[in-house]
């Protein structure tokens, strides 16, 4: 808990134009980095701070719908949330760098897989690739996974609408076989442009 003495000289003050006009609907922090906080306003806009609220910057002004009712930061991709900026939102498309994926050992003969049938919940996606489109794409949007030799091991069709989207990859190639851990490249093709980002697939730490 913070030292109460450090806050003794501070007082609440109004920073909005009117009582209701500047109503804040939600405040969310990135769990892995609490200094990164997002604030959403009912009348429109999302503001972001990366220094515990010392300074703030708008990050949603370029969107067609500004009114904010709720903010949610996906635990699986907090990194992409932290990458959102006016520079990103000004682009026609943007590929966020995905977090490393883990090639979990699915061999049921191993000691840690024997009781898998007892669990009822679905497993989360092995790899998640987030990307942003400023406006709806006129043609198909694809996300390709390329191995270290430059071979495309899987191509997935993505959403074409405006906004932030996610594509899930099950770490399987076009032949349905699990890929081996290693370094891969993600290629986003949208609006006639192709952008790339690295993706690390790590070995199962239980091995």
C-alpha distance (Angstrom), angle and dihedral (degrees) to the residues before:
residue distance angle dihedral
X1 . . .
X2 3.84 . .
X3 3.78 119.7 .
X4 3.82 107.0 -95.6
X5 3.77 89.7 -145.3
X6 3.78 91.3 63.9
X7 3.82 90.0 59.7
X8 3.80 98.2 41.5
X9 3.80 94.3 99.4
X10 3.80 94.6 48.9
X11 3.81 123.1 95.3
X12 3.78 133.0 -172.6
X13 3.80 115.0 -102.0
X14 3.79 134.8 -179.7
X15 3.80 113.8 -109.0
X16 3.81 98.4 171.4
X17 3.81 128.9 88.8
X18 3.83 95.4 -119.0
X19 3.76 138.2 -1.9
X20 3.84 95.5 -93.0
X21 3.79 102.6 16.7
X22 3.77 93.8 74.4
X23 3.81 98.4 39.0
X24 3.81 113.8 155.3
X25 3.80 111.7 -138.8
X26 3.78 101.6 -175.4
X27 3.79 144.0 5.9
X28 3.81 120.0 -164.0
X29 3.81 131.7 176.6
X30 3.80 128.7 -160.6
X31 3.80 104.8 -107.8
X32 3.80 94.2 -145.9
X33 3.83 91.3 49.0
X34 3.84 112.6 23.6
X35 3.80 91.3 -174.4
X36 3.83 87.2 74.2
X37 3.82 108.4 79.3
X38 3.81 133.1 170.2
X39 3.81 124.8 -155.8
X40 3.82 123.6 -166.7
X41 3.81 124.7 -159.9
X42 3.80 126.7 -150.2
X43 3.79 92.6 -135.3
X44 3.77 91.8 50.6
X45 3.77 144.3 -70.1
X46 3.78 142.5 67.1
X47 3.79 121.8 -124.3
X48 3.78 125.9 -161.2
X49 3.79 133.4 -159.1
X50 3.79 126.8 -171.3
X51 3.81 95.9 -176.3
X52 3.81 104.9 59.2
X53 3.80 94.2 -85.3
X54 3.79 99.9 -50.7
X55 3.81 90.6 122.4
X56 3.80 132.0 10.5
X57 3.81 134.4 -158.5
X58 3.83 130.4 -168.5
X59 3.81 112.9 -115.0
X60 3.81 103.9 173.0
X61 3.80 105.4 50.2
X62 3.81 94.0 108.3
X63 3.81 93.4 60.7
X64 3.83 122.0 102.4
X65 3.82 93.6 -133.2
X66 3.78 112.0 49.7
X67 3.81 104.9 169.2
X68 3.81 109.6 106.2
X69 3.78 123.9 -155.7
X70 3.79 100.1 165.7
X71 3.80 141.3 -0.3
X72 3.80 124.2 -148.0
X73 3.79 126.2 -177.1
X74 3.79 111.6 -157.3
X75 3.83 109.1 -128.5
X76 3.79 89.0 -144.3
X77 3.82 94.4 58.8
X78 3.80 110.3 26.1
X79 3.79 87.4 137.5
X80 3.80 91.6 66.8
X81 3.80 90.6 49.9
X82 3.80 89.3 54.4
X83 3.82 90.3 50.5
X84 3.81 93.7 59.2
X85 3.79 111.1 113.0
X86 3.79 140.3 144.8
X87 3.82 87.8 -93.8
X88 3.82 91.2 56.8
X89 3.81 94.0 44.3
X90 3.80 90.8 51.4
X91 3.82 91.7 59.3
X92 3.80 121.9 92.5
X93 3.81 87.9 -130.5
X94 3.80 136.8 -1.4
X95 3.80 133.6 -169.9
X96 3.79 113.6 -148.8
X97 3.78 118.2 -145.7
X98 3.82 106.4 -104.2
X99 3.77 121.7 -134.0
X100 3.84 117.4 -108.8
X101 3.79 116.1 -80.9
X102 3.81 127.4 -143.4
X103 3.79 122.3 -133.7
X104 3.81 96.0 -141.8
X105 3.79 115.1 -153.7
X106 3.82 106.4 -108.4
X107 3.81 95.2 -176.2
X108 3.82 103.6 127.0
X109 3.80 90.2 -159.0
X110 3.79 90.9 71.6
X111 3.79 121.8 94.7
X112 3.81 96.1 -110.1
X113 3.82 96.6 51.1
X114 3.79 103.1 54.4
X115 3.81 97.9 94.9
X116 3.80 99.0 39.3
X117 3.81 91.2 117.7
X118 3.79 90.3 67.5
X119 3.81 92.4 67.9
X120 3.80 118.3 85.3
X121 3.82 103.2 -175.7
X122 3.78 120.1 95.3
X123 3.77 116.9 -110.6
X124 3.82 116.3 -112.8
X125 3.82 118.3 -109.0
X126 3.80 114.0 -77.0
X127 3.81 92.8 -133.0
X128 3.80 130.7 12.6
X129 3.80 122.7 -160.0
X130 3.84 114.4 -165.4
X131 3.79 123.0 -163.7
X132 3.80 139.0 169.2
X133 3.82 132.0 -135.2
X134 3.79 118.9 -168.2
X135 3.81 92.0 -157.1
X136 3.82 135.1 4.8
X137 3.80 112.5 -68.7
X138 3.80 116.0 -115.7
X139 3.81 92.6 -143.4
X140 3.79 139.1 23.3
X141 3.80 119.0 -50.8
X142 3.80 115.4 -142.5
X143 3.79 135.1 -172.0
X144 3.81 113.9 -158.6
X145 3.80 126.1 -167.6
X146 3.80 112.9 -147.3
X147 3.81 125.2 -170.2
X148 3.80 127.8 -138.7
X149 3.83 91.0 -88.1
X150 3.79 92.0 56.8
X151 3.81 94.5 -106.2
X152 3.81 118.3 140.2
X153 3.79 106.0 -126.1
X154 3.81 98.0 177.6
X155 3.79 138.6 6.0
X156 3.80 121.0 -161.8
X157 3.78 128.5 -171.4
X158 3.79 113.9 -127.7
X159 3.79 135.4 -158.3
X160 3.80 115.6 -78.9
X161 3.80 100.5 -156.1
X162 3.79 126.2 106.2
X163 3.81 116.8 -88.7
X164 3.78 139.0 44.3
X165 3.80 117.0 -34.7
X166 3.78 137.1 180.0
X167 3.79 130.1 -145.6
X168 3.79 118.2 -160.4
X169 3.80 120.0 -146.6
X170 3.81 119.2 -164.6
X171 3.84 92.6 -154.1
X172 3.78 90.7 -109.1
X173 3.76 127.7 123.8
X174 3.79 127.8 -132.0
X175 3.82 87.2 -84.3
X176 3.85 90.3 60.4
X177 3.81 91.0 -115.8
X178 3.81 120.8 131.6
X179 3.78 112.7 -104.7
X180 3.79 123.3 -127.7
X181 3.83 121.5 -106.6
X182 3.78 114.9 -94.4
X183 3.79 144.7 95.3
X184 3.79 118.5 -39.4
X185 3.80 136.4 174.1
X186 3.80 125.3 -133.6
X187 3.81 116.1 -147.0
X188 3.80 120.1 -163.5
X189 3.80 115.5 -164.0
X190 3.80 115.9 -169.4
X191 3.80 135.1 142.9
X192 3.79 90.2 4.9
X193 3.82 92.6 -58.0
X194 3.81 129.2 109.5
X195 3.79 123.1 -154.8
X196 3.79 127.9 178.6
X197 3.79 139.4 -152.7
X198 3.83 132.4 179.1
X199 3.79 121.2 -108.2
X200 3.80 122.7 -166.2
X201 3.80 117.6 -154.4
X202 3.78 108.7 -161.1
X203 3.78 129.8 -155.6
X204 3.82 119.5 -105.3
X205 3.83 105.4 -86.9
X206 3.82 89.3 -146.7
X207 3.78 92.0 67.2
